[in-house]
Amino acid sequence: MLLEKQWFTLLTRSRFENIVTDMIKKKSIEVFLPTIRVRSRRKDRNLMINAPLFPGYLFVNISLDPREQLKVLKTTGAVRLLGSQQKPLPVPDTHIESLKIITRSGTDIITDSVTSVLKKGEPVLIINGPMAGATGEFMQYKGKGRVIIRIEALGQFAGVEIDEADLEKLPPIFS
């Protein structure tokens, strides 16, 4: 039975996007990691680097065949395909094509980052620190660059206080 290939979002370990992309390409699977040029965050450097448009996420073009999904998920640094417990949720081809056009254009891309005001309930990704890679829900501002986010684990919720600079707002595709 030949299943039609679709694009799916793959969650990766923090800062493993490039490694996972290269390893999946070696498995002859089409993969897309949208990147943008950003100024390096390192204080000792002042240069532009390529960074993932959606840190911790990339897109793979595979079928719903469990063997093909397993081939992707067995990649070092791959965490899970986004979707429900029953099956991953496909991303429309038009979204992927739009992302390819935008990232190829070479123009500056402005994304919703935490520097814009977060609203209660918005999904966020921790990008730095010991909890990097965890996702949560913005709850409230605490003051002096601190925020409280809610993280779900094992059906329970925990509030965590974290530096606002260590968060990134997730795009609507992940909510």
N, C-alpha and C positions, 0 to 999 in steps of 0.2 A: 504494500500500500504506500503510495507516494503522497506525502503530506506537503502542502504548500508552505514555502518559507515565508516567515514574517519577521519583522523587527521586534526585539524584546529588549527591555532595559536590564542590564546586569549591574548589581551592586558589587563593588570591589572593596577590598581592605583599603584603609586610608593610604593614599599616595602610591597605590599599586596599579593605577589606571594604565600607565605606559607598559609596565611589565605584562599585565594581563592581556592587553591589546596585542603585543608582540607574540605572546605564547599562543593566543587563539588564532592569529594569522598563520602560524606554523602548522596548525591543525587543519588548514584549508577551509576555514570558516570566515565568512565576511564579517568584519567588525568595523565599527565607526566610533572614534573618540573625538568629539568636537572640542577643539582647543582655541584659545584666544591668547593674544599677546598681552601680558600684564607686567607691571614693574615688580621686580623681585622684592620679597618682604624682608630679606636679610639686610640688616642695618649696614653691614660692611660692603654692600654691593649696590650699584645703581645701574642695573641693566634690565632689559626687557627679556622675558622668558615666555615660552609657550606653556600655558597652564590649562587644565581641563575646564571647559565651560561649566560643566556640572561635576564638581569634585566628588569622587567616589562612585561615579556612574559612567557606563559606556553602553553602546548598543550592539547587539549581535543579531545577525540575520540567519535564523534557524527555523526548523519545523517543530511541531509539537511532539515529534518522535522522542520518547524518553531517552533513547540511546544518544541522540544528538544533544539533548539538554544535559545529560550526564557528562558528555565529552567537554562541554563548556564549563560545567560546575566543578569538574575535577582539575581545572586549571588553577595553579598556585595563585592565590590572591583573590580568586572569585568567591563571592559569598552566597548570593542567591539571585534568581530572576524575580523581578517585581511582579506581583500579582496576588491572586488568592491562593489558599491552600490547595485548591483543586488543580489550577493551571496558571501559568504566567499570563500576564496581560499584554497583548500586542500593542505596539506603538504604530499609529497610521504611517504608511509610506510617505504621505505628504509632509508630515512633521519632520521625518528624517531628511527628505529632500530640501526642505526649508532650512534646516540646520546646516546642511552641506553648503548651500548657497551662501548663507550668512557667514559661515566660518571661512569659506574660500575667498570671499569678497575682499578681505584685507582691511576693511574699514573697522574703526573702533566700535566695539560692542559694549553696550552698557547693560549690565544685568542688575536685577534686584538683589542687592546684597543687604547685609545687616545695617549698613549705613543709612538705608531708608528705614523709616519707622516700622517696626514690627507690630502686628496686631495679634491679640490673644487668639490662640488656636492655630496660627500659621506653622507649617512644618519647617524645621531647621535641622541642619547637619553640623555636628561638632567637627571642626577641621584641624584643631590643634589641641595638644595636651593628652593626658592619659586616657581620655574618653573619645579620642579622635575616631571618627567613623560611625559613632552612634547617632541615631536620629531621634528627634523628640518634637515636642510641641511647645512653642513660645507661650509663656504664662504671663510674665510681667517684668517691668524694669525694676531693678533694685537700687540703682544709683551708682555714680562713679564708674560707669562702664560695665556694671554687673547686671546680669539678667537671670531670671529663673525660668528653667524649661522643665517640662514634664516628660519623663522617659518611661515607656512601657516595657516591662520585663515579666514574663511568665504570668500574664494576666493582671499584674499589679502595676501601679503607677508610683513613681518616685519623683519628687521635685529636686532639682539640682541647681545650685547657684554657680554661674560660670561667667567668664569674661565675655563681653559682647564681641570682642575682636576674634574670639575663638569659634564663632558661629558663622554659618552661612545659610541664608534663607534658601529653601528648596523651591524650585520652580513649580508651578501648578501641576505639571505632569506627574509629580510625585505625591500629591496630596490625595 
